[in-house]
Amino acid sequence: MAEAGPQGGSPFATTSLPGVQHVIAVGAGKGGVGKSTVAVLAAVGLMRRGHKVGLLDADVYGPSLPKLTGTEDLQPDLGPDGRIIPPEFHGIKLISMGHIVSPNDAVVWRGPMAQKYVKEFLDRGQWAPLDYLIVDLPPGTGDIPLTLAQTIPLTGAVVVCTPQDVALLDAVRALRMYQKLGVEPLGIVENMSYYVCPHCGHRDEIFSHGGAHKAAQELGVPFLGSIPLNIALRRHGDMGRPLANFTEVEPSVLATLEEFIGHLAEQVQQQAAQGARLPTLEIT
Ligand code: ADP
């Protein structure tokens, strides 16, 4: 008789994916709010804290991780055992639809096709050993994000939104979708939260500010942090230099990123602790 975690595997694992401790979905109520950027920030931030990290790009509407990570020229390999060997950037394993099909092809996929590929990437990907697998999900609450969220053994989901009311309504819808699917909401992060002029230091709240914090309180989910609208983050994204988001930004921007990563890791640890308090026994 062996002690196992909540869903098998390591007692501290919060997912059933073999050799992977935690699987975190990054979702959004709509496109363009910086969901993929936040997924990359989370992956790099956790890697910088000494964790083994993987990144799965499941955004079939527009897989942008190859561009954001500067890996457009890379492709997954096939191992002798038929496993998919992910290419790596800064030691982070990455599998993206964008490495296999062009984004133009990907957008015409229907749910079952997207689900088939994502399942294949999960089951046949040489991910292990990983502390965190970050999954960039398609935006919205339609059939495809819903099906994919159900396909992946998720520890929980992070919802990215911008501060405007409209974007927030979409974010609330996304959170409710995850809750209905039984996926633990790890929290909300407000992206493009405010803008600080790099020349004079004046702060502007272009899209308003703080709405996500309030929405998180009302929904009873954690607020993970505010990431500013920042030209260096946009530039590094366009140039495919994800590490530079941590090494070549103003200290105040770095502080917001570290705060977000810290809160995220804390939430995952809380999940793991809750699971560990209720161990299941596996009869072998
Ligand atoms: P989504 O995945 O939600 O469609 P992306 O992550 O692809 O959004 O981001 C869309 C664009 O916004 C990209 O050009 C990205 O570099 C930029 N962007 C995202 N977050 C920020 C930010 N905090 N500051 C500046 N630009 C950002």
Residues whose N, C-alpha, C, O or C-beta is under 5 A from the ligand:
A	BS01	ADP	K30 G31 G32 V33 G34 K35 S36 T37 S64 M192 I227 P228 L229 N230 I231 L233 R234 G237 D238
